[in-house]
Amino acid sequence: MELEVGDQSMFVVRGRDGVLRGFRNVCPHRGTRIVEGCGRAATLRCPYHRWSWRLDGTIAGIPDRAAFEPIDDDDAGLLPVRVDTWEGLVFACHDPHAPDLSTFLGPVVDRFRRYELAAYGTVTSASVRIEANWKAVCDSFLEAYHIQGIHRQVMPFIDYTDLHYEQWDLHSHMVVPVGVPSPSGRMLSPTDVLRAMVADEVFHGAVLQELGVGLDAEVPEGLTARAHFAALNRAFLEQHGVSTELNESQLVDDHHYFLFPNLIVNHFGSSCLLSRVRPAADSHERSWWDMWILSRVAPMQASAPAVYDGAGTDMLGIIANQDIDCLPGVQRGMHDLGLKQVRLGTNERRVASFHDAIDLFLDAPD
Ligand SMILES: [Fe+2]
């Protein structure tokens, strides 16, 4: 599987021995890219002059080798990159001096044990091209303030004003209360709130629909919408043979983790939205939002993601499309000659921390 980040490309292969190995996606002969996308292969072969390598990166063949100055096999292997795994996710790293993955993730590692993310299956995945810098895309994930800007339809069941934040050195966590209306919806009854959650087409709506809870659902007397949903979600998991230690908040709320620099995990109790933002190869004003919708009860399956070329798509749901539609305007606006600074409020503190962390890396000696 190839991973392109900006104009750099690397790929990861699982060998016959089951070991994951990563390599720079470049032929040591004339610099051609070797693989594209994902697939299966017994041998890796450069498409230009047919140099070939075993899955462990050692050289397997150089056509007409006698035409070269003697080449040492050790000098003709693929260039390795570091690979590690965490919770079923594969990470690759260009930097030989970077700390190991679990040190880098720090407190996040312990925090995620309860979710058993590696047991989740992929419901759907996609890559969307966005005409905005990768950091502008990350910024939009890092705050819930824009819920009252472009996602107003969720305000009946998400209180964007009552968030909880945790900031570690680089990574951060934000809890967005679900099943509680924003202040403008405080007159809504628990049943109104639950029905708004049913109408939401993604995460909570999908769970409720699978449970047969429809738009005529009632919250039992004396219960809040969130307590009722938490119980339904717990029952949903148990129905699928998953007994969970998750508490009410973890079963209902959006537990939003930002893993610096570009991975976002939104955990919703029995489902999860995993987002990765990558700078595009051809312009710093373009990026790729790769996303995976995961479910604790979905079967494991490996399939290539759908690729959407910058256009919104119904398959991603209304919230994602609202962000996708908004971001190109953010990018264009940042070129405005009259804009001397941006202002960040306390509910955008994670945006500030993100950029502080980037500054730290930019200032660091090579
Ligand atoms: Fe958004």
Boltz pocket constraint, residues with backbone or C-beta under 6 A from the ligand:
constraints:
  - pocket:
      binder: B
      contacts: [[A, 140], [A, 143], [A, 146], [A, 151], [A, 319], [A, 323]]
      max_distance: 6.0
